[in-house]
Amino acid sequence: MVKRSQDYAGTHSCQLPHVALVVAGTLRVEMDDGSVEDFSKNDVMLLPPGHDAWTVGPEACVFVEFSRGNDYYGTHTH
């Protein structure tokens, strides 16, 4: 089962901004406007409110978040 950020947020999309560095795996992010971008190892994510995200591929996406999103939703691996 694919866990999406909306599973944690309880809304259609996450309404918090995120700043993070991906250290493993790939995270696919879909914005409310329909645009999609993948973030992989060594990519920096600067995500505004209004996004959903999920792991792509067999490896779990692991990232270090420098914003406070995980404090709000709890600690989870996307």
BAVEXFI-777413 format. One record per residue (C-alpha): residue number from 1; residue in one letter; chain; x, y, z. Coordinates in steps of 0.5 Angstrom, whole numbers, padded with zeros to 4 digits. Example, Ala and Ser with C-alpha at 12.3 -4.5 7.8 and 13.67 -1.06 7.14 Angstrom:
# residues 2
1, A, A, 0025, -0009, 0016;
2, S, A, 0027, -0002, 0014;
END
This chain:
# residues 78
1, M, A, 0000, 0000, 0000;
2, V, A, 0003, 0007, -0002;
3, K, A, 0002, 0012, 0004;
4, R, A, 0001, 0019, 0001;
5, S, A, 0002, 0025, 0005;
6, Q, A, -0005, 0026, 0005;
7, D, A, -0006, 0020, 0009;
8, Y, A, -0002, 0024, 0015;
9, A, A, -0005, 0031, 0014;
10, G, A, -0012, 0029, 0014;
11, T, A, -0013, 0034, 0008;
12, H, A, -0013, 0033, 0000;
13, S, A, -0006, 0036, 0000;
14, C, A, -0001, 0038, 0006;
15, Q, A, -0002, 0045, 0008;
16, L, A, 0005, 0046, 0011;
17, P, A, 0012, 0048, 0007;
18, H, A, 0018, 0044, 0007;
19, V, A, 0025, 0044, 0006;
20, A, A, 0029, 0038, 0006;
21, L, A, 0035, 0034, 0004;
22, V, A, 0033, 0027, 0001;
23, V, A, 0039, 0022, 0003;
24, A, A, 0036, 0016, 0000;
25, G, A, 0030, 0014, -0005;
26, T, A, 0026, 0018, -0009;
27, L, A, 0020, 0022, -0007;
28, R, A, 0015, 0024, -0012;
29, V, A, 0011, 0031, -0011;
30, E, A, 0005, 0033, -0014;
31, M, A, 0002, 0040, -0013;
32, D, A, -0005, 0042, -0013;
33, D, A, -0004, 0045, -0020;
34, G, A, -0002, 0038, -0022;
35, S, A, 0005, 0039, -0023;
36, V, A, 0009, 0033, -0021;
37, E, A, 0017, 0033, -0019;
38, D, A, 0021, 0027, -0017;
39, F, A, 0027, 0028, -0012;
40, S, A, 0032, 0023, -0011;
41, K, A, 0039, 0023, -0007;
42, N, A, 0042, 0029, -0006;
43, D, A, 0036, 0033, -0008;
44, V, A, 0034, 0039, -0004;
45, M, A, 0026, 0040, -0003;
46, L, A, 0023, 0047, -0003;
47, L, A, 0016, 0045, -0002;
48, P, A, 0010, 0050, -0001;
49, P, A, 0003, 0049, 0002;
50, G, A, -0001, 0045, -0003;
51, H, A, 0002, 0038, -0005;
52, D, A, 0002, 0031, -0004;
53, A, A, 0008, 0026, -0004;
54, W, A, 0009, 0019, -0004;
55, T, A, 0015, 0014, -0005;
56, V, A, 0017, 0012, -0012;
57, G, A, 0021, 0005, -0013;
58, P, A, 0023, 0000, -0008;
59, E, A, 0027, 0004, -0004;
60, A, A, 0024, 0008, 0002;
61, C, A, 0025, 0015, 0001;
62, V, A, 0029, 0018, 0007;
63, F, A, 0030, 0026, 0008;
64, V, A, 0032, 0030, 0013;
65, E, A, 0027, 0036, 0014;
66, F, A, 0030, 0043, 0016;
67, S, A, 0023, 0046, 0017;
68, R, A, 0017, 0044, 0022;
69, G, A, 0013, 0039, 0018;
70, N, A, 0015, 0033, 0022;
71, D, A, 0013, 0036, 0028;
72, Y, A, 0006, 0038, 0026;
73, Y, A, 0005, 0031, 0023;
74, G, A, 0009, 0026, 0027;
75, T, A, 0015, 0023, 0025;
76, H, A, 0014, 0018, 0019;
77, T, A, 0018, 0016, 0013;
78, H, A, 0014, 0018, 0006;
END
